């Protein structure tokens, strides 16, 4: 027969087993209920989730994308485009200007039907004048231009023959210029003394220049091979009238066939570094006879 203490321990064991079974049953029931509720909630909200919401990356995914960029997303340095090779351009052929130049701020002289040109400010300009008392008209045949510092007196028409091409270089200040323009078909114009008709001429085959000498064999002038263009339209024969080249002459015809001659004196030579020599050529560029 069991003692009373043994019976008490057996009862406690049975009671503990029953309690454990009850707790396990409650947990199972609670878990099943929670799962059922979660399934019901998911079934209600799942249809409301849009495709856009499902495709939106989470913050972690966005951060991961920035921390580990795809190689294709990495900016690349553009390959420099090679510069095109410059095509050599042909050397432009100089084209002779058509018509006289216009120089801003230079005064203009115009004798209609005979001549028009511009000249530098402060230069001296004189022309042949008429003498009514002796019945000598204005010949419209002779003009003188001189750089500042040169004294010039206007001649009457009948004085042109003795005055033209007679000025001495010794009378001219250093680096000065003295210019004469003569219409050769005027009755008051003298005959030229420096062309081939004035003496014997010989052409130098090496330079193409023509040497002109008088009857005694003294050199009168040298006609250079290359002409000079006057006023952008008149091709003028170019003569050198002094040994050092300080006196030059230009002989040409205008649109009407009238002969003209220009004699220029540059006391220090025709060096274009001299300002008044540059101005001299500027005058020649503006000259027109239309």
Rosetta silent file (secondary structure, phi, psi, omega in degrees, C-alpha in Angstrom):
SEQUENCE: XXXXXXXXXXXXXXXXXXXXXXXXXXXXXXXXXXXXXXXXXXXXXXXXXXXXXXXXXXXXXXXXXXXXXXXXXXXXXXXXXXXXXXXXXXXXXXXXXXXXXXXXXXXXXXXXXXXXXXXXXXXXXXXXXXXXXXXXXXXXXXXXXXXXXXXXXXXXXXXXXXXXXXXXXXXXXXXXXXXXXXXXXXXXXXXXXXXXXXXXXXXXXXXXXXXXXXXXXXXXXXXXXXXXXXXXXXXXXXXXXXXXXXXXXXXXXXXXXXXXXXXXXXXXXXXXXXXXXXXXXXXXXXXXXX
SCORE:     score description
SCORE:     0.000 S_00000001
   1 L     0.000  136.227 -179.844    0.000    0.000    0.000 S_00000001
   2 L   -73.298  143.764  176.542    1.199    3.470   -0.991 S_00000001
   3 L   -76.485  169.846 -177.940    1.905    5.833    1.704 S_00000001
   4 H   -67.208  -35.410 -179.012    0.163    9.186    1.861 S_00000001
   5 H   -68.905  -36.890  178.847    3.243   11.121    0.692 S_00000001
   6 H   -65.874  -40.895  179.886    3.639    9.063   -2.445 S_00000001
   7 H   -64.289  -35.247 -179.947    0.033    9.596   -3.335 S_00000001
   8 H   -66.321  -41.976 -179.894    0.471   13.361   -3.020 S_00000001
   9 H   -64.848  -38.660 -179.866    3.484   13.426   -5.395 S_00000001
  10 H   -64.132  -41.004  179.249    1.604   11.401   -8.018 S_00000001
  11 H   -63.374  -38.786  179.649   -1.287   13.847   -7.899 S_00000001
  12 H   -65.826  -40.101  177.968    1.043   16.788   -8.457 S_00000001
  13 H   -59.880  -45.861 -178.130    2.581   15.106  -11.505 S_00000001
  14 H   -63.662  -41.545 -179.194   -0.827   14.535  -13.035 S_00000001
  15 H   -64.575  -40.346  179.045   -1.886   18.110  -12.346 S_00000001
  16 H   -63.981  -39.670  179.734    1.300   19.470  -13.979 S_00000001
  17 H   -64.101  -43.214 -179.934    0.762   17.393  -17.103 S_00000001
  18 H   -62.991  -40.607  179.852   -2.808   18.581  -17.446 S_00000001
  19 H   -63.699  -40.801  179.702   -1.692   22.223  -17.075 S_00000001
  20 H   -63.617  -40.948  179.809    0.989   21.844  -19.743 S_00000001
  21 H   -62.730  -40.587 -179.024   -1.519   20.321  -22.141 S_00000001
  22 H   -64.515  -42.067 -179.965   -3.912   23.220  -21.519 S_00000001
  23 H   -64.134  -43.442  178.762   -1.165   25.823  -22.195 S_00000001
  24 H   -62.478  -38.564 -179.542   -0.094   24.162  -25.443 S_00000001
  25 H   -65.750  -41.772  179.559   -3.697   24.033  -26.610 S_00000001
  26 H   -63.873  -41.732 -179.847   -4.183   27.745  -25.906 S_00000001
  27 H   -63.590  -39.475 -179.933   -0.979   28.655  -27.775 S_00000001
  28 H   -65.120  -42.577 -179.836   -2.038   26.634  -30.792 S_00000001
  29 H   -64.853  -41.559 -179.305   -5.435   28.260  -30.852 S_00000001
  30 H   -64.860  -42.319  179.496   -3.909   31.743  -30.505 S_00000001
  31 H   -64.112  -42.150  179.897   -1.376   31.144  -33.302 S_00000001
  32 H   -64.098  -39.147  179.828   -4.000   29.847  -35.670 S_00000001
  33 H   -66.000  -41.861  179.333   -6.194   32.868  -34.971 S_00000001
  34 H   -63.653  -42.536  178.817   -3.360   35.332  -35.589 S_00000001
  35 H   -62.477  -40.829 -179.968   -2.461   33.676  -38.880 S_00000001
  36 H   -63.778  -42.908  179.432   -6.044   33.746  -39.995 S_00000001
  37 H   -62.872  -42.826  179.291   -6.349   37.461  -39.158 S_00000001
  38 H   -61.708  -40.072  179.042   -3.117   38.279  -41.039 S_00000001
  39 H   -64.240  -39.327  178.729   -4.340   36.404  -44.104 S_00000001
  40 H   -64.334  -42.283  179.174   -7.617   38.322  -44.010 S_00000001
  41 H   -63.338  -47.343  178.855   -5.794   41.669  -43.812 S_00000001
  42 H   -58.287  -39.224  179.911   -3.471   40.818  -46.758 S_00000001
  43 H   -65.248  -27.397 -179.029   -6.453   39.719  -48.832 S_00000001
  44 H   -80.900  -38.386 -172.874   -8.040   43.137  -48.272 S_00000001
  45 H   -94.775  -20.873 -176.677   -5.029   45.360  -49.047 S_00000001
  46 H   -56.770  -43.565 -179.310   -3.227   43.399  -51.785 S_00000001
  47 H   -64.082  -20.160 -177.196   -5.577   44.568  -54.623 S_00000001
  48 H   -85.479   -9.586  179.329   -4.927   48.232  -53.697 S_00000001
  49 L   -78.140  123.680 -178.219   -1.151   48.075  -54.269 S_00000001
  50 L   -86.249  163.004  178.358   -0.286   49.648  -57.672 S_00000001
  51 H   -63.115  -36.239  179.288    2.448   48.539  -60.022 S_00000001
  52 H   -63.020  -41.533 -179.797    4.219   51.859  -59.479 S_00000001
  53 H   -64.872  -35.568 -179.494    4.256   51.315  -55.704 S_00000001
  54 H   -72.620  -29.094 -177.448    5.700   47.871  -56.170 S_00000001
  55 H   -86.084  -14.477 -178.684    8.398   49.141  -58.540 S_00000001
  56 L   -68.923  122.143 -177.856    9.523   52.038  -56.327 S_00000001
  57 L   -69.702  152.484  176.885   12.847   51.065  -54.797 S_00000001
  58 L   -74.655  160.966  177.198   13.255   51.213  -51.089 S_00000001
  59 H   -53.889  -37.575  179.347   15.607   53.769  -49.575 S_00000001
  60 H   -64.358  -38.463  179.689   18.118   50.996  -49.023 S_00000001
  61 H   -67.012  -41.291  178.053   17.938   50.037  -52.687 S_00000001
  62 H   -62.913  -43.765  178.771   18.427   53.663  -53.766 S_00000001
  63 H   -63.108  -40.598  178.718   21.379   54.080  -51.441 S_00000001
  64 H   -62.998  -36.771  179.104   22.824   50.832  -52.683 S_00000001
  65 H   -65.789  -35.343  178.701   22.474   52.092  -56.256 S_00000001
  66 H   -75.105  -35.513 -177.994   24.435   55.244  -55.454 S_00000001
  67 H   -74.245  -29.955 -178.716   27.101   53.424  -53.501 S_00000001
  68 L  -128.013   72.826 -176.910   27.640   50.820  -56.220 S_00000001
  69 L   -64.893  149.162  176.268   26.853   52.482  -59.538 S_00000001
  70 L   -68.647  143.929  179.170   26.556   50.361  -62.605 S_00000001
  71 H   -55.963  -30.424 -178.608   29.579   50.622  -64.917 S_00000001
  72 H   -74.402  -20.398 -179.298   27.296   51.844  -67.693 S_00000001
  73 H   -86.847  -10.116 -177.503   26.096   54.726  -65.549 S_00000001
  74 L   -71.971  128.502  179.604   29.605   56.055  -64.895 S_00000001
  75 L   -62.667  140.336 -179.672   30.249   59.262  -66.866 S_00000001
  76 L  -112.380  147.665  176.919   32.853   58.838  -69.547 S_00000001
  77 L   -74.477  123.052 -178.462   35.283   61.432  -70.890 S_00000001
  78 L   -63.027  140.524  178.222   34.278   62.285  -74.469 S_00000001
  79 L   -71.070  122.755 -178.598   36.818   61.324  -77.068 S_00000001
  80 L   -61.931  135.776  178.221   38.270   64.553  -78.516 S_00000001
  81 L   -79.634  124.093 -178.672   37.375   65.120  -82.130 S_00000001
  82 L   -63.131  140.614  178.403   40.542   65.563  -84.169 S_00000001
  83 L   -67.166  138.703  177.987   40.861   68.972  -85.829 S_00000001
  84 L   -65.843  141.033  178.756   40.394   68.863  -89.568 S_00000001
  85 L   -69.623  126.563 -178.558   43.576   69.273  -91.493 S_00000001
  86 L   -65.575  129.454  177.766   43.687   72.705  -93.076 S_00000001
  87 L   -81.167  123.171 -179.624   43.554   72.533  -96.832 S_00000001
  88 L   -56.378  129.124  179.893   46.319   74.680  -98.320 S_00000001
  89 L   -93.469  141.896  178.514   44.767   77.683 -100.032 S_00000001
  90 L   -66.285  147.585  177.880   46.190   78.965 -103.293 S_00000001
  91 L   -64.414  123.159 -177.791   48.038   82.244 -103.124 S_00000001
  92 L   -64.511  140.029  177.409   45.548   84.944 -104.158 S_00000001
  93 L   -82.523  124.320  179.210   46.360   86.713 -107.378 S_00000001
  94 L   -57.074  132.824  178.985   46.564   90.493 -106.840 S_00000001
  95 L  -110.629  126.333 -179.098   43.688   92.222 -108.580 S_00000001
  96 L   -65.092  130.257 -179.983   44.216   95.744 -109.768 S_00000001
  97 L   -64.105  144.580  179.035   41.818   98.123 -108.092 S_00000001
  98 L  -105.175  112.257  177.620   39.233   99.710 -110.356 S_00000001
  99 L    97.572  162.797 -175.937   38.852  103.428 -109.832 S_00000001
 100 L   -72.252  154.567  176.474   40.428  105.988 -107.530 S_00000001
 101 L   -80.995  162.372  174.507   40.739  105.581 -103.792 S_00000001
 102 L  -123.375  124.242 -177.856   38.974  107.772 -101.252 S_00000001
 103 L  -110.059  114.600 -178.664   40.968  108.890  -98.214 S_00000001
 104 L   -58.864  143.829  174.499   38.859  110.126  -95.275 S_00000001
 105 L    73.337    1.740  174.533   39.609  113.596  -93.916 S_00000001
 106 L   -92.795  137.164  174.890   41.724  114.615  -96.908 S_00000001
 107 E   -62.969  156.112  179.192   40.569  117.707  -98.851 S_00000001
 108 E  -117.743  139.053  172.426   39.479  117.200 -102.447 S_00000001
 109 E  -114.287  136.534 -178.729   40.386  119.258 -105.486 S_00000001
 110 E  -141.763  118.358  171.645   38.203  119.010 -108.576 S_00000001
 111 E  -111.454   96.015 -171.125   38.633  120.756 -111.914 S_00000001
 112 L   -52.380  134.646  179.224   35.630  119.354 -113.822 S_00000001
 113 L    86.391   -8.075 -177.347   36.508  117.719 -117.108 S_00000001
 114 L  -126.212  -57.595 -171.737   40.212  117.617 -116.282 S_00000001
 115 E  -158.159  149.380  172.421   41.262  116.262 -112.929 S_00000001
 116 E  -143.320  138.294  175.731   40.181  115.276 -109.450 S_00000001
 117 E  -161.240  166.945  172.509   42.357  114.209 -106.523 S_00000001
 118 E  -112.657  156.320 -179.037   42.724  114.393 -102.762 S_00000001
 119 E  -145.345  157.842 -175.562   45.713  115.735 -100.905 S_00000001
 120 L   -67.643  147.812  173.799   46.911  115.812  -97.278 S_00000001
 121 L   -58.912  146.859  178.761   45.836  118.639  -94.975 S_00000001
 122 L    76.138   -3.113  174.543   48.398  121.445  -94.641 S_00000001
 123 L   -78.329  156.996  179.157   49.965  120.638  -98.005 S_00000001
 124 E   -90.129  132.111  175.987   50.376  123.438 -100.532 S_00000001
 125 E  -128.844  123.377  174.310   48.242  123.262 -103.689 S_00000001
 126 E  -134.458  158.003  177.165   48.588  125.734 -106.563 S_00000001
 127 E  -140.373  163.311  178.205   47.535  125.663 -110.187 S_00000001
 128 L   -63.346  141.568 -176.452   48.185  127.740 -113.287 S_00000001
 129 E  -120.957  160.295  178.188   46.065  130.872 -113.330 S_00000001
 130 L   -80.799  160.452  176.496   44.765  133.163 -116.040 S_00000001
 131 E  -128.769   87.816 -175.067   46.110  136.625 -116.734 S_00000001
 132 H   -58.236  -33.870 -177.571   43.162  138.716 -118.026 S_00000001
 133 H   -64.803  -31.505  179.163   45.306  141.792 -118.657 S_00000001
 134 H  -103.857    4.370  177.185   47.425  139.884 -121.147 S_00000001
 135 L    71.958   27.969  179.970   44.570  137.738 -122.413 S_00000001
 136 E  -101.644  116.872 -177.757   46.044  134.501 -121.074 S_00000001
 137 L   -80.565  172.970  170.997   43.347  132.052 -119.912 S_00000001
 138 L   -73.730  122.085 -175.332   43.581  129.338 -117.324 S_00000001
 139 L   -80.066  -11.370 -175.189   45.057  126.418 -119.243 S_00000001
 140 L    48.552   46.439 -173.363   43.692  123.711 -116.900 S_00000001
 141 L  -135.060   -5.832 -171.640   46.980  121.979 -117.520 S_00000001
 142 E  -147.069  129.606  179.586   49.301  122.384 -114.533 S_00000001
 143 E  -137.007  142.803  178.382   49.064  121.652 -110.793 S_00000001
 144 E  -124.463  132.690  174.192   51.689  121.707 -108.033 S_00000001
 145 E  -124.361  133.507 -177.678   51.443  119.921 -104.669 S_00000001
 146 E  -140.694  142.101  177.913   54.106  120.393 -101.994 S_00000001
 147 L   -68.851  161.714 -176.419   54.551  119.175  -98.444 S_00000001
 148 L   -55.779  143.630  178.451   54.556  121.782  -95.629 S_00000001
 149 L    99.289   -3.389  179.734   57.529  124.119  -95.516 S_00000001
 150 L  -106.736  130.187  179.784   57.901  124.598  -99.283 S_00000001
 151 L   -89.485  128.189 -179.307   57.123  127.985 -100.796 S_00000001
 152 L  -135.542  133.776  176.865   55.219  127.898 -104.099 S_00000001
 153 L  -108.707  128.598  179.761   53.878  130.796 -106.169 S_00000001
 154 L   -61.162  127.286  179.544   50.980  130.121 -108.560 S_00000001
 155 L   -89.541  157.897  167.990   52.228  130.576 -112.137 S_00000001
 156 E   -79.659  163.271 -174.791   50.287  131.967 -115.057 S_00000001
 157 H   -58.150  -36.753 -176.790   49.632  129.568 -117.904 S_00000001
 158 H   -74.882   -7.764  178.582   52.373  131.011 -120.084 S_00000001
 159 H   -93.442   -3.687 -175.720   54.953  130.383 -117.339 S_00000001
 160 H   -62.569  -42.556 -175.643   54.347  126.645 -117.261 S_00000001
 161 H   -58.642  -40.160 -178.641   56.902  125.835 -119.964 S_00000001
 162 H   -82.549  -19.882 -174.967   59.768  127.403 -118.066 S_00000001
 163 H   -91.755  -35.723 -173.104   58.674  126.195 -114.628 S_00000001
 164 L   -60.083  132.893  174.581   57.819  122.541 -115.208 S_00000001
 165 L    58.427   37.117 -179.868   60.497  120.060 -114.055 S_00000001
 166 L  -120.819   -4.195 -177.051   62.949  122.791 -113.100 S_00000001
 167 L   -68.072  136.079  179.858   62.812  122.753 -109.302 S_00000001
 168 L   -88.203  140.380  175.691   66.163  121.985 -107.680 S_00000001
 169 H   -61.745  -28.571 -179.444   66.427  119.352 -104.968 S_00000001
 170 H   -64.946  -21.093  179.984   68.684  121.763 -103.097 S_00000001
 171 H   -83.863   -6.652 -172.947   65.680  124.053 -102.604 S_00000001
 172 L  -100.357  136.849  175.273   63.670  121.370 -100.816 S_00000001
 173 L   -63.166  160.864  179.340   63.760  120.702  -97.052 S_00000001
 174 L   -62.171  138.643  178.907   64.871  117.274  -95.866 S_00000001
 175 L    61.559   25.501  177.528   62.225  114.525  -96.243 S_00000001
 176 L   -98.883  167.609 -177.009   59.961  116.870  -98.200 S_00000001
 177 E  -133.939  138.789  178.180   58.015  116.155 -101.397 S_00000001
 178 E  -132.560  124.006 -171.375   57.303  118.329 -104.448 S_00000001
 179 E  -126.253  133.978  176.673   54.822  117.093 -107.053 S_00000001
 180 E  -123.278  136.758  176.636   53.905  118.447 -110.515 S_00000001
 181 E  -121.957  127.692 -174.771   51.012  117.291 -112.712 S_00000001
 182 E  -132.015  130.488  171.894   50.973  118.366 -116.367 S_00000001
 183 E   -88.883  115.374 -169.044   48.451  117.822 -119.159 S_00000001
 184 L   -76.364  -18.557 -178.415   50.688  117.359 -122.182 S_00000001
 185 L   -87.638    7.744  175.606   48.174  118.183 -124.921 S_00000001
 186 L   -76.976  146.588  177.376   47.867  121.777 -123.698 S_00000001
 187 L   -66.396  -15.933 -179.556   49.354  124.498 -125.916 S_00000001
 188 L   -95.966   -2.046 -176.870   51.216  125.729 -122.833 S_00000001
 189 L   -82.436  138.722  176.555   52.842  122.395 -122.024 S_00000001
 190 L   -78.366  162.424  174.042   56.558  121.931 -122.778 S_00000001
 191 L   -76.328  144.382  179.436   57.912  118.948 -124.704 S_00000001
 192 L   -73.492  147.295 -177.515   59.291  116.165 -122.535 S_00000001
 193 L  -117.857   12.654 -175.008   63.049  115.730 -122.461 S_00000001
 194 L  -127.528    9.225  178.535   63.380  112.322 -120.806 S_00000001
 195 L   -91.969  176.851 -178.845   61.543  109.822 -123.049 S_00000001
 196 H   -60.073  -27.116 -179.948   63.023  107.518 -125.702 S_00000001
 197 H   -74.935   -9.562 -177.869   62.336  110.163 -128.349 S_00000001
 198 H   -87.282   -9.481 -177.734   64.661  112.545 -126.500 S_00000001
 199 L  -175.590 -158.316  179.441   67.818  110.533 -127.167 S_00000001
 200 E   -92.018  146.385 -177.701   69.192  107.070 -127.684 S_00000001
 201 E  -128.364  147.094  177.492   67.847  104.168 -125.648 S_00000001
 202 E  -138.388  133.460 -179.915   69.212  100.775 -124.670 S_00000001
 203 E   -96.705  130.593  177.792   67.352   98.025 -122.834 S_00000001
 204 L   -81.990  114.704 -176.582   69.162   96.090 -120.127 S_00000001
 205 L   -65.514  -24.939 -177.390   68.292   92.391 -120.715 S_00000001
 206 L   -77.337  -30.141 -177.813   68.937   91.470 -117.074 S_00000001
 207 L  -114.689  -19.812 -175.744   66.482   93.984 -115.587 S_00000001
 208 L    80.837   -1.076  178.821   64.253   94.974 -118.492 S_00000001
 209 L   -78.596  150.627 -179.841   64.909   98.653 -117.752 S_00000001
 210 E  -109.138  124.810  179.561   65.573  101.051 -120.614 S_00000001
 211 E   -95.779  129.626 -177.511   68.500  103.487 -120.367 S_00000001
 212 E  -116.486  124.113 -178.632   68.052  106.787 -122.214 S_00000001
 213 E  -124.962  157.796  178.291   71.076  108.943 -123.050 S_00000001
 214 L   -85.788 -172.490 -176.666   71.522  112.180 -124.956 S_00000001
 215 L   -64.652  -25.053  179.167   73.697  112.745 -128.030 S_00000001
 216 L   -90.894    3.272  179.340   76.780  113.103 -125.854 S_00000001
 217 L    83.668    9.455  177.990   76.087  109.826 -124.079 S_00000001
 218 L   -80.685  136.957 -178.493   74.971  111.458 -120.837 S_00000001
 219 E   -67.664  127.500  177.470   72.256  109.586 -118.986 S_00000001
 220 E   -97.351  -47.924 -175.692   68.901  111.345 -119.188 S_00000001
 221 E  -162.735  165.172  172.315   66.580  108.825 -117.566 S_00000001
 222 E  -125.943  121.610  175.681   65.923  105.156 -116.876 S_00000001
 223 E   -92.240  119.630 -177.714   62.511  103.742 -117.714 S_00000001
 224 L   -74.166  154.401 -177.121   61.754  100.898 -115.343 S_00000001
 225 L   -64.367  -44.641 -174.040   60.313   97.648 -116.624 S_00000001
 226 L   -89.844  130.055  177.233   57.250   97.625 -114.388 S_00000001
 227 L   -75.463  170.246  175.736   54.639  100.384 -114.787 S_00000001
 228 E  -116.849  134.836  179.559   52.910  102.107 -111.887 S_00000001
 229 E   -87.212  123.985  179.861   49.120  102.213 -111.620 S_00000001
 230 E  -101.769  131.486  176.399   47.770  105.711 -111.057 S_00000001
 231 L    60.130   21.669  179.687   44.335  106.166 -109.493 S_00000001
 232 L    68.419   12.577 -174.484   43.661  102.443 -109.690 S_00000001
 233 L  -151.768  -13.296 -177.584   43.044  102.729 -113.443 S_00000001
 234 E  -114.744  121.443  177.964   45.936  104.303 -115.388 S_00000001
 235 E   -86.803  113.992 -172.591   49.032  102.266 -116.235 S_00000001
 236 E  -108.830  135.656  169.918   51.917  104.740 -116.194 S_00000001
 237 E   -65.430  138.759 -172.425   55.437  104.374 -117.560 S_00000001
 238 E  -112.352  116.671 -178.519   57.836  104.841 -114.661 S_00000001
 239 E  -113.935  142.250  171.235   60.982  106.925 -115.206 S_00000001
 240 E  -107.163  123.395 -171.658   63.886  107.642 -112.850 S_00000001
 241 L  -108.202    2.192  178.883   65.355  111.077 -113.626 S_00000001
 242 L  -137.788  156.537 -175.694   68.239  111.341 -111.142 S_00000001
 243 L   -62.220  -36.512 -178.917   71.224  109.183 -110.270 S_00000001
 244 L   -92.650    0.185  176.706   70.079  108.624 -106.680 S_00000001
 245 L    80.068   16.152 -178.791   66.434  108.167 -107.641 S_00000001
 246 L   -78.244  -14.537 -179.730   65.081  111.263 -105.858 S_00000001
 247 E  -119.427  125.383  179.444   63.231  112.424 -109.006 S_00000001
 248 E  -126.930  153.300  176.560   60.628  110.195 -110.665 S_00000001
 249 E  -133.479  146.580 -179.262   58.225  110.719 -113.572 S_00000001
 250 E  -130.144  120.628 -174.809   55.027  108.869 -114.521 S_00000001
 251 E  -116.030  128.228 -176.370   53.681  109.090 -118.075 S_00000001
 252 E  -158.881  176.527  176.230   50.180  107.828 -119.006 S_00000001
 253 E  -124.763  147.968  179.387   46.921  108.540 -120.858 S_00000001
 254 L   -89.808 -170.895 -176.762   43.429  109.022 -119.446 S_00000001
 255 L   -62.806  -26.136  179.854   40.109  107.563 -120.650 S_00000001
 256 L   -91.413    2.231  179.835   39.900  110.165 -123.430 S_00000001
 257 L    85.336    5.910  179.940   43.411  109.445 -124.648 S_00000001
 258 L   -75.048  136.002 -179.727   44.864  112.695 -123.325 S_00000001
 259 E   -83.003  139.481  178.261   48.538  112.401 -122.292 S_00000001
 260 E  -132.525  152.306  173.837   49.559  113.284 -118.734 S_00000001
 261 E  -138.434  139.701  175.325   52.863  113.346 -116.888 S_00000001
 262 E  -120.154  128.247  174.749   53.575  113.554 -113.166 S_00000001
 263 E  -115.572  124.474 -178.159   57.036  114.504 -111.897 S_00000001
 264 E  -119.211  134.824  175.950   57.713  113.877 -108.205 S_00000001
 265 E  -116.528  125.505  174.919   60.711  115.024 -106.178 S_00000001
 266 E  -119.631  109.282 -169.931   61.487  113.436 -102.792 S_00000001
 267 L   -60.477  -27.681  179.646   64.448  115.232 -101.249 S_00000001
 268 L  -109.687   17.909  179.580   65.464  112.217  -99.131 S_00000001
 269 L    90.703  165.471 -175.761   64.540  109.542 -101.667 S_00000001
 270 L   -89.380   56.928  176.225   61.414  107.458 -102.187 S_00000001
 271 L   -88.322  117.748 -176.335   61.622  105.597  -98.896 S_00000001
 272 L   -70.392   -4.958  172.093   58.087  104.714  -97.841 S_00000001
 273 L   -74.812  -15.315  178.302   59.141  104.971  -94.204 S_00000001
 274 L   -81.992  122.949 -174.591   59.137  108.742  -94.764 S_00000001
 275 H   -54.199  -44.329 -177.274   55.617  110.031  -93.943 S_00000001
 276 H   -71.426  -23.578  173.490   55.403  112.540  -96.802 S_00000001
 277 H   -69.367  -41.652  176.008   56.514  109.901  -99.313 S_00000001
 278 H   -61.847  -39.145  178.918   53.620  107.709  -98.164 S_00000001
 279 H   -66.862  -34.840  176.452   51.313  110.699  -98.544 S_00000001
 280 H   -58.349  -48.575  179.469   52.637  111.255 -102.056 S_00000001
 281 H   -67.024  -28.490  173.980   51.589  107.759 -103.078 S_00000001
 282 H   -63.357  -40.583  176.386   48.254  108.376 -101.364 S_00000001
 283 H   -59.488  -45.625 -178.114   47.680  111.347 -103.682 S_00000001
 284 H   -62.995  -30.998  179.324   48.439  109.187 -106.719 S_00000001
 285 H   -69.216  -26.369 -175.532   45.895  106.600 -105.552 S_00000001
 286 H   -93.080   -3.975 -170.270   43.089  109.191 -105.524 S_00000001
 287 L   -73.428  137.941 -178.207   43.782  110.742 -108.922 S_00000001
 288 E  -149.094  146.372 -179.852   41.030  110.654 -111.562 S_00000001
 289 L  -119.875   10.196 -179.241   40.426  112.357 -114.931 S_00000001
 290 L   -79.536    0.000    0.000   36.798  111.433 -115.620 S_00000001
